[in-house]
Structures are given as C-alpha cells and as structure tokens.
Amino acid sequence: MKNEIILQAGIEGGDITLYGVQGKDGWRFSREVIDQSALMLDEPTIQHESEVVASWEEALGLLDQYPWHRFRPLEVHPDFQQIVFEAVMARYSKEKNPNLRRLPDWKECCGQLDKAE
C-alpha cells in the first residue's frame, strides 16, 4: 500500500504533511513535521512523525497540534479537497480575529475557486 500526501502545508522554515494509506478497512493517517528554522542557528533540522490513526477526526487532531490552516497550502489530495476546505473554514470560524491571508490559497488548492461563494 502506497503512502499518499493528503495535505501538505508550509510555513517559512518548514512544513506539515498528513499522509494517508488506503486499506481494505479505510484510510489510515500519519503526520510528519519538518522544521528547518534551526538551521539558521547551525542546529539540525527537526523532523518527527506521529503515530498512525484510523479516522479523519483523529487525523485532524494530529494536524491541530499546529496552526496548520494558517500555513500556505502546498498540496491537497483530490479526494480530500472538500473536507480539507471544510476543516480550514471551521478553524477560521473559531478564531476571534482570523487572519484570512491564506484563505485564497486554500480555496485554490482545494478546488473551491469556481464554486459559488
């Protein structure tokens, strides 16, 4: 079974990636974080992976350890574009004063630009 990128979002110095593997009993997800900001201080890159989870809600829990919806989206798996965009919007709606600077990027990456507002 092949590990596929479900969602990858970047911020200066690093990125967060949610991987998925589709099996007979559905998708399994894991998260990888790469932080290269320490390189500016001649420190090694920080890289770590999460445990594997078996539901979309648990996958969002892995991502929600970071403000991923504020990162620049780099890639979203076509089969997950709608639910990723819904998750992004849900996170923005919970913020008191959301900075929506990345919202157009999420719309584009999630195939939402041509849909009615």
TORKOL-4160 file (C-alpha; in steps of 0.2 Angstrom, whole numbers, padded with zeros to 4 digits, m for minus):
117
<pt num="1" X="0000" Y="0000" Z="0000"/>
<pt num="2" X="0007" Y="0017" Z="m0005"/>
<pt num="3" X="0008" Y="0032" Z="0007"/>
<pt num="4" X="0000" Y="0047" Z="m0001"/>
<pt num="5" X="0000" Y="0065" Z="0003"/>
<pt num="6" X="m0017" Y="0070" Z="0009"/>
<pt num="7" X="m0012" Y="0088" Z="0014"/>
<pt num="8" X="0004" Y="0097" Z="0014"/>
<pt num="9" X="0006" Y="0115" Z="0021"/>
<pt num="10" X="0021" Y="0125" Z="0023"/>
<pt num="11" X="0027" Y="0140" Z="0033"/>
<pt num="12" X="0044" Y="0149" Z="0032"/>
<pt num="13" X="0057" Y="0136" Z="0038"/>
<pt num="14" X="0046" Y="0120" Z="0037"/>
<pt num="15" X="0031" Y="0111" Z="0033"/>
<pt num="16" X="0017" Y="0099" Z="0040"/>
<pt num="17" X="0012" Y="0084" Z="0030"/>
<pt num="18" X="m0003" Y="0072" Z="0033"/>
<pt num="19" X="0000" Y="0056" Z="0024"/>
<pt num="20" X="m0013" Y="0043" Z="0021"/>
<pt num="21" X="m0014" Y="0024" Z="0016"/>
<pt num="22" X="m0030" Y="0017" Z="0009"/>
<pt num="23" X="m0033" Y="m0001" Z="0015"/>
<pt num="24" X="m0047" Y="m0013" Z="0015"/>
<pt num="25" X="m0054" Y="m0005" Z="0030"/>
<pt num="26" X="m0052" Y="0013" Z="0025"/>
<pt num="27" X="m0039" Y="0026" Z="0027"/>
<pt num="28" X="m0025" Y="0027" Z="0040"/>
<pt num="29" X="m0016" Y="0043" Z="0043"/>
<pt num="30" X="0000" Y="0050" Z="0050"/>
<pt num="31" X="0008" Y="0067" Z="0051"/>
<pt num="32" X="0026" Y="0072" Z="0048"/>
<pt num="33" X="0033" Y="0089" Z="0054"/>
<pt num="34" X="0049" Y="0096" Z="0046"/>
<pt num="35" X="0056" Y="0112" Z="0055"/>
<pt num="36" X="0072" Y="0119" Z="0046"/>
<pt num="37" X="0072" Y="0135" Z="0056"/>
<pt num="38" X="0085" Y="0129" Z="0067"/>
<pt num="39" X="0097" Y="0128" Z="0053"/>
<pt num="40" X="0099" Y="0147" Z="0054"/>
<pt num="41" X="0107" Y="0144" Z="0071"/>
<pt num="42" X="0118" Y="0130" Z="0065"/>
<pt num="43" X="0107" Y="0117" Z="0073"/>
<pt num="44" X="0100" Y="0102" Z="0065"/>
<pt num="45" X="0083" Y="0101" Z="0056"/>
<pt num="46" X="0069" Y="0095" Z="0067"/>
<pt num="47" X="0059" Y="0081" Z="0060"/>
<pt num="48" X="0046" Y="0069" Z="0068"/>
<pt num="49" X="0032" Y="0058" Z="0063"/>
<pt num="50" X="0016" Y="0055" Z="0073"/>
<pt num="51" X="0008" Y="0038" Z="0077"/>
<pt num="52" X="m0004" Y="0031" Z="0064"/>
<pt num="53" X="m0023" Y="0035" Z="0067"/>
<pt num="54" X="m0038" Y="0027" Z="0058"/>
<pt num="55" X="m0051" Y="0041" Z="0057"/>
<pt num="56" X="m0052" Y="0058" Z="0049"/>
<pt num="57" X="m0056" Y="0066" Z="0065"/>
<pt num="58" X="m0040" Y="0059" Z="0073"/>
<pt num="59" X="m0030" Y="0065" Z="0058"/>
<pt num="60" X="m0037" Y="0082" Z="0061"/>
<pt num="61" X="m0032" Y="0080" Z="0079"/>
<pt num="62" X="m0014" Y="0077" Z="0073"/>
<pt num="63" X="m0014" Y="0092" Z="0062"/>
<pt num="64" X="m0022" Y="0103" Z="0076"/>
<pt num="65" X="m0007" Y="0102" Z="0086"/>
<pt num="66" X="m0001" Y="0116" Z="0075"/>
<pt num="67" X="m0010" Y="0131" Z="0067"/>
<pt num="68" X="m0009" Y="0122" Z="0050"/>
<pt num="69" X="m0024" Y="0131" Z="0042"/>
<pt num="70" X="m0013" Y="0147" Z="0043"/>
<pt num="71" X="0001" Y="0139" Z="0033"/>
<pt num="72" X="0002" Y="0140" Z="0015"/>
<pt num="73" X="m0006" Y="0125" Z="0007"/>
<pt num="74" X="0006" Y="0116" Z="m0005"/>
<pt num="75" X="m0004" Y="0101" Z="m0010"/>
<pt num="76" X="m0021" Y="0093" Z="m0006"/>
<pt num="77" X="m0026" Y="0076" Z="m0012"/>
<pt num="78" X="m0040" Y="0077" Z="m0024"/>
<pt num="79" X="m0051" Y="0065" Z="m0014"/>
<pt num="80" X="m0049" Y="0076" Z="0001"/>
<pt num="81" X="m0051" Y="0093" Z="m0006"/>
<pt num="82" X="m0069" Y="0096" Z="0000"/>
<pt num="83" X="m0066" Y="0090" Z="0018"/>
<pt num="84" X="m0050" Y="0099" Z="0020"/>
<pt num="85" X="m0058" Y="0115" Z="0015"/>
<pt num="86" X="m0072" Y="0112" Z="0027"/>
<pt num="87" X="m0059" Y="0109" Z="0041"/>
<pt num="88" X="m0050" Y="0125" Z="0036"/>
<pt num="89" X="m0066" Y="0135" Z="0037"/>
<pt num="90" X="m0071" Y="0128" Z="0053"/>
<pt num="91" X="m0054" Y="0133" Z="0061"/>
<pt num="92" X="m0055" Y="0150" Z="0054"/>
<pt num="93" X="m0073" Y="0152" Z="0061"/>
<pt num="94" X="m0067" Y="0148" Z="0079"/>
<pt num="95" X="m0054" Y="0162" Z="0079"/>
<pt num="96" X="m0059" Y="0178" Z="0086"/>
<pt num="97" X="m0050" Y="0189" Z="0074"/>
<pt num="98" X="m0044" Y="0177" Z="0060"/>
<pt num="99" X="m0031" Y="0182" Z="0048"/>
<pt num="100" X="m0038" Y="0176" Z="0031"/>
<pt num="101" X="m0022" Y="0180" Z="0021"/>
<pt num="102" X="m0020" Y="0162" Z="0016"/>
<pt num="103" X="m0039" Y="0158" Z="0013"/>
<pt num="104" X="m0037" Y="0162" Z="m0006"/>
<pt num="105" X="m0023" Y="0149" Z="m0007"/>
<pt num="106" X="m0033" Y="0136" Z="0002"/>
<pt num="107" X="m0048" Y="0139" Z="m0010"/>
<pt num="108" X="m0036" Y="0137" Z="m0025"/>
<pt num="109" X="m0028" Y="0122" Z="m0018"/>
<pt num="110" X="m0044" Y="0114" Z="m0013"/>
<pt num="111" X="m0053" Y="0117" Z="m0030"/>
<pt num="112" X="m0065" Y="0130" Z="m0022"/>
<pt num="113" X="m0062" Y="0145" Z="m0033"/>
<pt num="114" X="m0075" Y="0141" Z="m0046"/>
<pt num="115" X="m0088" Y="0137" Z="m0033"/>
<pt num="116" X="m0102" Y="0150" Z="m0028"/>
<pt num="117" X="m0097" Y="0160" Z="m0013"/>
